[in-house]
Amino acid sequence: MCEKIEHDVEKEKEKPKENEKKYDNMMSALIGRNPQAFLDLLYPGSRFVKHHRNKMANTQRQPDAVIEAVRIKTGKVFLAQPEIQTEPDDEIAERLALYQVLLRWDHKKRSNVWVPVSSSVLHLTKAHKDLQVPLHWTAPGEDEEDDKVLNFYFKSVEMRDKTPEEILRLGHLELLPLLPATRGGASHDIIEMMMERLLGSDDTELAYYGYIMTGLIFKGQTSEIEWLERRYKMLDEKFSASPVYQWTIEKGIAIGEERGIAIGEERGITLGKSQTQAQTLAQMRKRVMDIVIARFSSLISLTNEIVALINDSDALFTLGINLAQAQSVEEARELLLKAQPAG
């Protein structure tokens, strides 16, 4: 009996790491859907060339992605190696350094050329408090001063330092699931706008990534997890039929540890299979109106006039996100007038 208890305890300890790995796998798949989106986010001024395999020879190490890219201004080719971190990791710098060496060595053996590699980490929550950029290694010197061994530079980007507007300006649908991780992006208004926009797109599977991201950001917040569960009570059939949804059912990813809310249960979002462009526009208009009614009641009439003229769901989505972030009536009025179609 004691052995069984010990086994069960050890199994429970492994669950957080397993869930973190599953999140990492899904974010890696998201990069694969549109690598240019993540180049624009992490390596602005570069253009996607092709994917490289991320399983390297003679090792079990596997980076999230290896992307061949070219700098637009200089024409110089390099390998971008982005890592997606769901939780603070005190070893991420060392792991990036290891990947850097392995990638350069692997490419040299295959092509007989040393290729430049640029490593980066995108923190979906926050970076570890002890993260050091650059990574600095020393060894004992002959005197009191240590000898320098290594200064390893890499990009470290925290999503909480980004605003929803910055993500929207990049213009990639595949980045919208990251909105809940941005500064101020975890508001109910922004999350609902995101889900409606993604479910109204041609790639509804992205809405599932957004759902998972929201669960990650709400981790440990019981009331927010309850809201998420209530809001997405019944999944739309086309949504739940997506490959990533089925994959998650098999793997059993949990979005709320304290409530054990597992994505892949019977319940989810229901929007109906016959959602049309007109329905999407109507929903977006209603969402914008709801935000204004709740926050800027003096602008209800103006908002009603302007949203009735907007026939672009992307424009309505951006307007709603901006209004949800507006700090004053004057700022909201300016956003509405700016969104008004010409003529």
MIKOLKOL-302010 format. One record per residue (C-alpha): z, y, x negated; residue in three letters. Coordinates in Angstrom, 1 decimal. Layout:
N
ATOM       w       v       u  resn
ATOM       Z       Y       X   ALA
...
//
This chain:
343
ATOM       w       v       u  resn
ATOM     0.0     0.0     0.0   MET
ATOM     0.9     2.4    -2.8   CYS
ATOM    -2.4     1.7    -4.5   GLU
ATOM    -4.3     2.5    -1.3   LYS
ATOM    -2.4     5.8    -0.8   ILE
ATOM    -3.2     6.8    -4.4   GLU
ATOM    -6.8     5.9    -3.8   HIS
ATOM    -7.0     8.0    -0.7   ASP
ATOM    -5.3    10.9    -2.4   VAL
ATOM    -7.8    10.8    -5.2   GLU
ATOM   -10.7    10.6    -2.7   LYS
ATOM    -9.4    13.7    -1.0   GLU
ATOM    -9.2    15.6    -4.3   LYS
ATOM   -12.9    14.8    -4.8   GLU
ATOM   -14.1    16.3    -1.5   LYS
ATOM   -14.2    20.0    -2.5   PRO
ATOM   -16.4    19.1    -5.5   LYS
ATOM   -18.6    16.9    -3.4   GLU
ATOM   -19.0    19.7    -0.8   ASN
ATOM   -19.7    22.3    -3.5   GLU
ATOM   -22.4    20.0    -5.0   LYS
ATOM   -24.0    19.7    -1.5   LYS
ATOM   -24.1    23.5    -1.1   TYR
ATOM   -25.6    23.7    -4.6   ASP
ATOM   -28.3    21.2    -3.7   ASN
ATOM   -29.2    23.1    -0.5   MET
ATOM   -29.4    26.4    -2.4   MET
ATOM   -31.6    24.7    -5.0   SER
ATOM   -33.9    23.6    -2.2   ALA
ATOM   -33.9    27.2    -0.9   LEU
ATOM   -35.1    28.5    -4.3   ILE
ATOM   -37.9    25.9    -4.1   GLY
ATOM   -39.1    27.2    -0.8   ARG
ATOM   -40.0    30.6    -2.3   ASN
ATOM   -39.3    31.0    -6.0   PRO
ATOM   -40.8    34.5    -6.0   GLN
ATOM   -38.0    35.7    -3.7   ALA
ATOM   -35.4    34.7    -6.2   PHE
ATOM   -37.3    36.1    -9.1   LEU
ATOM   -37.4    39.4    -7.3   ASP
ATOM   -33.6    39.1    -6.7   LEU
ATOM   -32.6    38.0   -10.2   LEU
ATOM   -35.6    38.9   -12.4   TYR
ATOM   -37.3    42.0   -10.9   PRO
ATOM   -40.6    42.8   -12.5   GLY
ATOM   -41.7    39.2   -12.9   SER
ATOM   -44.2    37.0   -11.1   ARG
ATOM   -44.0    33.3   -10.3   PHE
ATOM   -46.4    31.0   -12.3   VAL
ATOM   -45.2    27.5   -11.6   LYS
ATOM   -42.2    25.2   -11.1   HIS
ATOM   -41.0    23.0   -14.0   HIS
ATOM   -39.0    19.8   -13.4   ARG
ATOM   -35.3    20.5   -13.4   ASN
ATOM   -34.4    16.9   -14.5   LYS
ATOM   -34.4    16.9   -18.2   MET
ATOM   -35.2    13.9   -20.4   ALA
ATOM   -32.3    11.8   -21.9   ASN
ATOM   -29.5    13.6   -20.0   THR
ATOM   -27.9    13.6   -16.6   GLN
ATOM   -27.8    17.4   -16.7   ARG
ATOM   -29.9    19.1   -14.0   GLN
ATOM   -30.2    22.9   -13.5   PRO
ATOM   -30.7    24.2   -10.0   ASP
ATOM   -34.2    25.4   -10.9   ALA
ATOM   -36.6    26.0   -13.8   VAL
ATOM   -39.3    28.5   -13.0   ILE
ATOM   -42.1    29.6   -15.3   GLU
ATOM   -42.7    33.3   -14.8   ALA
ATOM   -44.5    36.2   -16.4   VAL
ATOM   -43.3    39.8   -16.9   ARG
ATOM   -45.8    42.0   -15.0   ILE
ATOM   -45.7    44.9   -17.5   LYS
ATOM   -46.0    43.0   -20.7   THR
ATOM   -47.6    39.7   -19.7   GLY
ATOM   -45.0    37.8   -21.6   LYS
ATOM   -44.3    34.3   -20.2   VAL
ATOM   -40.7    32.8   -20.0   PHE
ATOM   -38.7    30.2   -18.2   LEU
ATOM   -36.2    31.5   -15.6   ALA
ATOM   -33.2    29.3   -15.2   GLN
ATOM   -31.2    30.5   -12.2   PRO
ATOM   -27.9    28.8   -11.2   GLU
ATOM   -26.4    29.2    -7.7   ILE
ATOM   -22.6    29.2    -7.6   GLN
ATOM   -20.7    28.7    -4.3   THR
ATOM   -17.3    28.9    -5.9   GLU
ATOM   -15.8    30.6    -9.0   PRO
ATOM   -16.5    28.4   -12.0   ASP
ATOM   -14.7    28.9   -15.3   ASP
ATOM   -17.3    26.8   -17.2   GLU
ATOM   -20.5    28.3   -15.9   ILE
ATOM   -21.2    30.3   -19.1   ALA
ATOM   -20.9    27.2   -21.2   GLU
ATOM   -23.0    25.2   -18.8   ARG
ATOM   -25.7    27.9   -18.9   LEU
ATOM   -25.6    27.8   -22.7   ALA
ATOM   -26.0    24.1   -22.7   LEU
ATOM   -29.0    24.3   -20.3   TYR
ATOM   -30.6    27.0   -22.5   GLN
ATOM   -30.5    24.7   -25.5   VAL
ATOM   -31.6    21.6   -23.6   LEU
ATOM   -34.5    23.5   -21.9   LEU
ATOM   -35.8    25.0   -25.1   ARG
ATOM   -35.5    21.7   -26.9   TRP
ATOM   -37.2    19.7   -24.1   ASP
ATOM   -40.1    22.2   -23.9   HIS
ATOM   -40.5    22.1   -27.7   LYS
ATOM   -40.8    18.3   -27.7   LYS
ATOM   -43.4    18.4   -24.9   ARG
ATOM   -45.5    21.3   -26.0   SER
ATOM   -44.6    22.0   -29.6   ASN
ATOM   -43.7    25.6   -28.7   VAL
ATOM   -40.4    27.3   -28.5   TRP
ATOM   -40.4    29.0   -25.1   VAL
ATOM   -38.1    31.9   -24.2   PRO
ATOM   -35.5    31.0   -21.6   VAL
ATOM   -33.6    33.5   -19.5   SER
ATOM   -30.5    32.1   -17.8   SER
ATOM   -28.8    33.6   -14.8   SER
ATOM   -26.1    32.8   -12.3   VAL
ATOM   -26.0    34.0    -8.7   LEU
ATOM   -22.4    34.0    -7.3   HIS
ATOM   -22.4    33.5    -3.5   LEU
ATOM   -18.7    34.3    -3.3   THR
ATOM   -17.3    35.8    -6.5   LYS
ATOM   -17.4    35.2   -10.2   ALA
ATOM   -14.5    33.6   -12.0   HIS
ATOM   -12.0    36.2   -13.1   LYS
ATOM   -12.3    35.0   -16.7   ASP
ATOM   -16.2    35.0   -16.8   LEU
ATOM   -17.3    36.4   -20.1   GLN
ATOM   -20.8    38.0   -20.5   VAL
ATOM   -21.9    37.5   -23.2   PRO
ATOM   -20.3    34.2   -23.9   LEU
ATOM   -18.7    34.8   -27.3   HIS
ATOM   -17.8    31.9   -29.7   TRP
ATOM   -16.0    32.2   -33.0   THR
ATOM   -14.7    29.9   -35.7   ALA
ATOM   -11.8    30.5   -38.2   PRO
ATOM   -13.0    32.6   -41.0   GLY
ATOM   -11.9    32.7   -44.7   GLU
ATOM    -9.6    35.6   -44.0   ASP
ATOM    -7.8    36.8   -40.9   GLU
ATOM   -11.1    37.8   -39.1   GLU
ATOM   -12.9    35.0   -37.3   ASP
ATOM   -16.5    34.1   -38.1   ASP
ATOM   -19.0    34.8   -35.4   LYS
ATOM   -20.7    31.7   -34.1   VAL
ATOM   -22.5    32.6   -30.9   LEU
ATOM   -23.2    35.5   -28.6   ASN
ATOM   -25.0    34.1   -25.5   PHE
ATOM   -26.3    36.6   -23.0   TYR
ATOM   -27.1    35.7   -19.4   PHE
ATOM   -27.5    37.5   -16.1   LYS
ATOM   -24.5    37.4   -13.7   SER
ATOM   -25.1    38.6   -10.2   VAL
ATOM   -22.5    38.6    -7.4   GLU
ATOM   -23.9    38.7    -3.8   MET
ATOM   -20.9    40.7    -2.7   ARG
ATOM   -22.2    43.6    -4.9   ASP
ATOM   -25.4    43.7    -2.9   LYS
ATOM   -25.9    45.4     0.4   THR
ATOM   -27.8    44.0     3.3   PRO
ATOM   -30.4    46.8     2.9   GLU
ATOM   -31.1    45.8    -0.7   GLU
ATOM   -31.9    42.2     0.4   ILE
ATOM   -34.1    43.4     3.3   LEU
ATOM   -36.0    45.7     0.9   ARG
ATOM   -37.1    42.7    -1.1   LEU
ATOM   -39.1    41.6     1.9   GLY
ATOM   -38.5    37.8     1.7   HIS
ATOM   -37.5    35.8     4.8   LEU
ATOM   -36.0    33.2     2.5   GLU
ATOM   -33.4    35.7     1.3   LEU
ATOM   -32.1    36.4     4.8   LEU
ATOM   -29.7    33.4     4.8   PRO
ATOM   -27.8    35.2     2.0   LEU
ATOM   -27.0    38.2     4.1   LEU
ATOM   -23.5    37.0     5.1   PRO
ATOM   -22.6    36.9     1.4   ALA
ATOM   -23.5    40.6     0.9   THR
ATOM   -21.1    43.5     1.0   ARG
ATOM   -20.4    44.1     4.7   GLY
ATOM   -22.9    41.3     5.7   GLY
ATOM   -20.3    39.0     7.2   ALA
ATOM   -19.9    41.1    10.4   SER
ATOM   -20.7    39.4    13.6   HIS
ATOM   -23.5    41.8    14.4   ASP
ATOM   -25.3    41.1    11.2   ILE
ATOM   -24.9    37.4    11.4   ILE
ATOM   -26.2    37.2    15.0   GLU
ATOM   -29.2    39.5    14.0   MET
ATOM   -29.9    37.2    11.1   MET
ATOM   -29.8    34.0    13.2   MET
ATOM   -31.9    35.4    15.9   GLU
ATOM   -34.5    36.7    13.4   ARG
ATOM   -34.7    33.3    11.6   LEU
ATOM   -34.8    31.3    14.8   LEU
ATOM   -37.6    33.5    16.0   GLY
ATOM   -39.6    32.9    12.8   SER
ATOM   -42.1    30.2    12.0   ASP
ATOM   -39.6    28.6     9.7   ASP
ATOM   -36.5    27.9    11.9   THR
ATOM   -35.1    25.7     9.2   GLU
ATOM   -34.0    28.9     7.4   LEU
ATOM   -31.7    29.6    10.2   ALA
ATOM   -29.8    26.4     9.3   TYR
ATOM   -29.4    27.7     5.7   TYR
ATOM   -28.0    30.9     7.3   GLY
ATOM   -25.6    28.9     9.4   TYR
ATOM   -24.3    27.0     6.3   ILE
ATOM   -24.0    30.3     4.3   MET
ATOM   -21.9    31.8     7.1   THR
ATOM   -19.6    28.8     7.1   GLY
ATOM   -19.2    29.1     3.3   LEU
ATOM   -18.3    32.8     3.6   ILE
ATOM   -15.9    32.1     6.5   PHE
ATOM   -14.1    29.3     4.6   LYS
ATOM   -10.4    29.5     5.1   GLY
ATOM   -10.7    32.1     7.9   GLN
ATOM    -9.7    30.1    11.0   THR
ATOM   -10.5    32.7    13.6   SER
ATOM   -14.0    33.3    12.1   GLU
ATOM   -14.7    29.6    12.0   ILE
ATOM   -13.7    29.4    15.6   GLU
ATOM   -16.1    32.3    16.5   TRP
ATOM   -18.9    30.6    14.6   LEU
ATOM   -18.3    27.3    16.5   GLU
ATOM   -18.2    29.1    19.8   ARG
ATOM   -21.2    31.2    19.1   ARG
ATOM   -23.4    28.3    18.1   TYR
ATOM   -22.2    25.7    20.6   LYS
ATOM   -25.5    24.0    21.2   MET
ATOM   -28.2    23.7    18.5   LEU
ATOM   -31.8    24.3    19.6   ASP
ATOM   -33.8    21.1    19.6   GLU
ATOM   -36.4    22.3    17.1   LYS
ATOM   -33.6    23.7    14.9   PHE
ATOM   -31.6    20.4    14.9   SER
ATOM   -34.8    18.4    14.2   ALA
ATOM   -35.3    20.1    10.9   SER
ATOM   -35.2    17.9     7.8   PRO
ATOM   -32.4    19.9     6.2   VAL
ATOM   -30.3    19.5     9.4   TYR
ATOM   -30.9    15.7     9.3   GLN
ATOM   -30.1    15.7     5.6   TRP
ATOM   -26.8    17.4     6.3   THR
ATOM   -25.9    15.0     9.0   ILE
ATOM   -26.3    12.2     6.5   GLU
ATOM   -24.3    14.0     3.8   LYS
ATOM   -21.7    15.4     6.1   GLY
ATOM   -21.3    18.9     4.8   ILE
ATOM   -18.1    20.6     6.1   ALA
ATOM   -18.1    24.4     6.7   ILE
ATOM   -14.4    24.7     7.5   GLY
ATOM   -11.8    22.6     5.7   GLU
ATOM    -8.9    23.5     7.9   GLU
ATOM   -10.7    22.6    11.1   ARG
ATOM   -13.0    19.9     9.7   GLY
ATOM   -16.0    21.5    11.4   ILE
ATOM   -18.8    19.4    10.1   ALA
ATOM   -22.4    20.6    10.3   ILE
ATOM   -24.3    17.7    11.7   GLY
ATOM   -22.1    17.2    14.8   GLU
ATOM   -23.6    17.1    18.3   GLU
ATOM   -22.9    20.7    19.0   ARG
ATOM   -24.9    23.7    17.8   GLY
ATOM   -27.2    26.5    18.8   ILE
ATOM   -29.3    26.5    22.0   THR
ATOM   -32.1    29.0    22.3   LEU
ATOM   -34.7    26.8    24.0   GLY
ATOM   -37.9    25.3    22.8   LYS
ATOM   -40.1    27.8    24.6   SER
ATOM   -38.9    30.9    22.8   GLN
ATOM   -41.9    33.3    22.7   THR
ATOM   -42.5    36.5    20.7   GLN
ATOM   -41.7    38.5    23.8   ALA
ATOM   -38.4    36.7    24.1   GLN
ATOM   -37.6    37.4    20.4   THR
ATOM   -38.4    41.1    20.8   LEU
ATOM   -36.2    41.3    23.9   ALA
ATOM   -33.3    39.6    22.1   GLN
ATOM   -33.7    41.9    19.1   MET
ATOM   -33.8    45.0    21.4   ARG
ATOM   -30.7    43.8    23.2   LYS
ATOM   -28.9    43.2    19.9   ARG
ATOM   -29.7    46.7    18.7   VAL
ATOM   -28.5    48.1    22.1   MET
ATOM   -25.2    46.1    21.9   ASP
ATOM   -24.5    47.5    18.4   ILE
ATOM   -25.1    51.1    19.6   VAL
ATOM   -23.1    50.6    22.8   ILE
ATOM   -20.1    49.3    20.8   ALA
ATOM   -20.2    51.8    18.0   ARG
ATOM   -22.3    54.9    19.0   PHE
ATOM   -22.1    55.3    22.8   SER
ATOM   -23.5    58.9    22.6   SER
ATOM   -26.8    57.5    21.3   LEU
ATOM   -27.4    54.9    24.1   ILE
ATOM   -30.1    56.9    25.8   SER
ATOM   -32.0    57.7    22.5   LEU
ATOM   -31.7    54.1    21.4   THR
ATOM   -33.0    52.7    24.6   ASN
ATOM   -36.1    55.0    24.4   GLU
ATOM   -36.8    54.1    20.7   ILE
ATOM   -36.3    50.3    20.9   VAL
ATOM   -38.6    50.1    23.9   ALA
ATOM   -41.4    51.5    21.6   LEU
ATOM   -40.8    49.1    18.7   ILE
ATOM   -42.9    45.9    19.0   ASN
ATOM   -42.2    44.5    15.6   ASP
ATOM   -39.3    42.0    15.4   SER
ATOM   -38.8    42.7    11.7   ASP
ATOM   -38.5    46.4    12.3   ALA
ATOM   -35.9    45.8    15.1   LEU
ATOM   -34.0    43.4    12.8   PHE
ATOM   -33.9    46.0    10.0   THR
ATOM   -32.8    48.7    12.4   LEU
ATOM   -30.0    46.5    13.8   GLY
ATOM   -28.7    45.6    10.3   ILE
ATOM   -28.8    49.3     9.3   ASN
ATOM   -27.0    50.4    12.5   LEU
ATOM   -24.3    47.8    11.9   ALA
ATOM   -23.6    49.4     8.5   GLN
ATOM   -23.9    53.0     9.6   ALA
ATOM   -20.7    55.1     9.1   GLN
ATOM   -21.2    57.9    11.5   SER
ATOM   -23.1    59.0    14.6   VAL
ATOM   -25.3    61.3    12.5   GLU
ATOM   -26.3    58.5    10.2   GLU
ATOM   -27.1    56.3    13.1   ALA
ATOM   -29.2    59.0    14.8   ARG
ATOM   -31.1    59.5    11.5   GLU
ATOM   -31.8    55.7    11.3   LEU
ATOM   -33.0    55.6    14.9   LEU
ATOM   -35.4    58.6    14.5   LEU
ATOM   -36.7    57.1    11.2   LYS
ATOM   -37.5    53.8    13.0   ALA
ATOM   -39.3    55.5    15.9   GLN
ATOM   -43.0    54.5    15.8   PRO
ATOM   -45.4    57.3    14.9   ALA
ATOM   -47.4    58.8    17.8   GLY
//
